[in-house]
Amino acid sequence: MPVPMTDADELFAVAADCWGYLETERMDGWELRAGVGFTHRANSVWPLGPLSRELPDALASICDWYAGRELPPLVQAVVGSELDALLTAHGCAEGLAAALRQTADVTRVRAALTAFGYPNVALSTADRPQDRWLRLYRAGGIPPQAKEIMGSGERYCYATVYNEASGEPLAIGRAVLAGPSGEWVGLAGIETAPAARRRGLARLIIKTLLDWAAERGARSTMLEVTEGNDAALALYGGLGFTTHHHYHYRPLPTATVPVVEASAC
């Protein structure tokens, strides 16, 4: 069946359920998140509902909240949306880390994946990021708090293809069930070691994650890819993913501290 008609606000809520944080505070319908600067997603505002206060008052409170944590105040917004225009009108800087949020039907992607052959390689899954998985993720350059931010438990799956002789990771990926009844699965952290590319390992990772999700009732899938990542866009497009919307992070006028973010995914 096709991906259900979902507006950007609904998909924002699904995406927010797919990524963790260390600290959060609700401001009306907005969620302020902080996570020691690891990823924009864990260190920005998710506008998940309407504000009851005037926007300038809300933005001032957001700036104060992030200043107390020595983080830049960032608001995630759909490119070209009404909120995006209001943030421009209130002096916010140009958006950072522009990315595409893409969706697909799980059954259709799994069907597309059956057309490919896969190498006979060692593959493991776990409900939390293992040390081997973390060695490849962003080249291992992540803070110790990353494990907590990424999450663990029965609705998570971390897949790793590895060299059986050396134990070194060759490809990785992460899936998390989200939505009111787990009907969505968010994919992230899909990476292949440079020396192991062009072997179909990324597709094998996606297949493993979606097989796991389908067994648990997921019907729709979502991922995020940085604009300009042509290789990833070609891979996902060939499997049936289409762009739902573009988004970016709008720095509020006092934003001065950089956030560590290697990619949108």
N, C-alpha and C positions, 0 to 999 in steps of 0.2 A: 504494500500500500504506500501511497506517497507520503512525504513529510507533511504533517498537519500545518495548516495555515497558522503561522505564529508571527506576531508583530515583534518589533525590535525590543520593546520593553519586556515582553514575556521571555524572549531569548536572553536578555540581559540577566534575568532572574535565574534561568537555567545555568548560564555561564558562571554566575556568582556562586552557585551551589557546587561547581566543579573545582574551585580553587580556594585554598585555605588562607589563613592569616594567623597572627599571634595575638592581635588585639583588635577589638571592633567597638563601635558605638553607633547607635541609631540616632539619626537626626530627621525626625518626621519619617518620610519614606526613603531617605537616603542612608546608605551604610558607609561609615568611615572605617577604613581598614589600615592596619599597620603591621609590618613584618620585617623589621630591621633593614629595609631597603631592598629586600630580595624580591624581584619582579615588580613591575608596575601594578599587576593585578592585585597583589597583596598589600600594596601601599598607595591606594587611591580610593576615591569615592565612587561607589556604585549607586547611581540614581535609580533606585528600584521602585519609586513611587512619588506621589506629589508632595511638595513642601507646603506646610501651613504658614510659614513665615515668608517675608519678602526675600527675594534672591540675594540682594546685597547683604542683608543680615546673616543669611545662611553662609555666604561665602566668607564673611569675616570670621564666623565661628569655626569654619573649616580651616582657615589659615591659622587660627590660634591653636586648634587641636593638633595640627601637624607640626607647628613650630615647637610645641612642647615635646615632640618626639624627634626633633631635628631632622625632619623629613619635608620634602617639598609638597605643597598641597596640589594634588592632581585630581581632576574630575574626568571620568570616562564618559565619552559622548559619541553618539552616532554622527558620523560626518554629514553635515548639511541638515541636521535635525533642528527643531525649534530650540531645544536646549543649547545646541552648538551655537546657534545665532545669538542667543541671550548671553552666553559666556563671552562671545566676541564683543558684544555691546558693553559688557562690564569689564573690559580691559584684559581679558585672559590672552595669554600668548598663543601662538600657533600650536597645533596639536603635535604631540610626540608619539613615536612608536606606532605609526599608522598600520593597521592590519585589516584583514578580511575575516569575517566570521562566516564560515561555510557550513552547510547542512546537507544531509543526504538520508535516504531511507536505508535502514540497516539491511533489510532483505536484498535490496538491489545491489548494494555494495558487496555483500557476501557473494551474490551471484556473479558479479563482475570479477571477483577475486578467484573464482574457480577456473577462469580461463588461463591462468598462469601456472607454470611449473615452479616448484620450490626446491631449493637445495636441501640435502640431508645434513642438518646442522643441529647442534645442541641448543635447546630452548627451555627456559624456565619461566614460571610465573609465580608471583607472590602478592600478598595483600598489603605490602608496604615496600618502599624502595630499599632494595638490598645494596650492600657495599659495591658489588659488581656493577649494578645498574647506575649507581651514583658516579662511578669512575668515568663513565662516558657522558653522562648528562652535563651539558655545558662545559665539557672538558674537565669536570671535577671541580671547577672553580665556584663553589657555592658555600654559603655559611652553614654552620652546624644546625641552625634552626630550620634549614630547608626541609628536612624530613617532616617536621611537624606541620609546616605550611602546606606541603604537598598532600599530606593526609595518609591515613591507613585504615584498614578495616574491611568488612565484608563487601562494601560497595566499591572497592578499589581493586584494580588489577595492574600490576607492573610486569611487563614482559621483557625478557632479555634473551637475545641470541648471542651465544658466546663460543669462543674457541675452546673446544673440549680439552685440548692438550695444554694450553697456557692458562685457560680460565679467563682470558681477557674478553670484555664485552665487544660485540661486533655491531649490534643494533638494539635499540631499546624503544619502549613506548609505554604510555600510561593511559588508563581508562578509568572513568568514574561514572557510576550510575547517578542520575540527577533527575530533577523534576518531581512533581507531587507523588508519583507512584513509580519512579524509576524508569519511566518510559523513554528517557533520553540517556545517551551515553556520550560523554565528552572525551575526546581524544587529545592528548598533549604529549610533549616530550619525545616525539618521534624523531630519532636521530640514528644515523649510521656512521660508523667509524670511517674516516676517509679511505683507508686501505681496503674496506669491505664493500664499497659502493658498486652499483651496477650488477648486483647479484640477486636482486629481488628481495632483499632482506627487509626493507621498509614495508613492502606489501605483506610479507610473512608476519611481521609484527602487527599490522593493521588487521589481518585475517584472524590472528590469535586473539586480539582484543575484542573484535566484534563477535567472534564465536562465543567467547566468554559472556559478553553482554547479552547476546540473543538468548542464550540459555537462561538468563535471568529476566527476560521479558522486555528488554530494550527494543524499541521500534524505530527510533530516530537517532541520528548521530550528528555531532557538531565538533568542529575543530576551528582553530584560529591560525592564520598564516600571515607572516609579514608581507606587506606589499613589496613587490620586486623579487620575491623568492620564486623565480620561474620554474625551477626544478620541482619544488613542492607543489606548486599550482598545477603543473602538468600531471604529476602523480595523482593528486586528489581529483582533478578534473576527469582523468581517465577512468576513475572508479565511480564517478557519478556525483561528486560533490559540486554544489553550486554556491555562489556567494549570496548570502542573505542580506548583509549590510557591511559597510566599512565603519570602523570606529577608530578613535584615537584618544589620547589623554591630554586634556587641556590644563596647562599650568596656570594657577591663579597668579595674580600680579606679583606676589612676594616670593614665588618659587625660585630658589637659588641652589638648592642642594641636589646633586645628581642621584638618580636611582639606577642601580645595577640591573640591566635588562638586556640579555643577549639576543632574545627573539621574542616574538609575540606568543609562541606556543609553549 
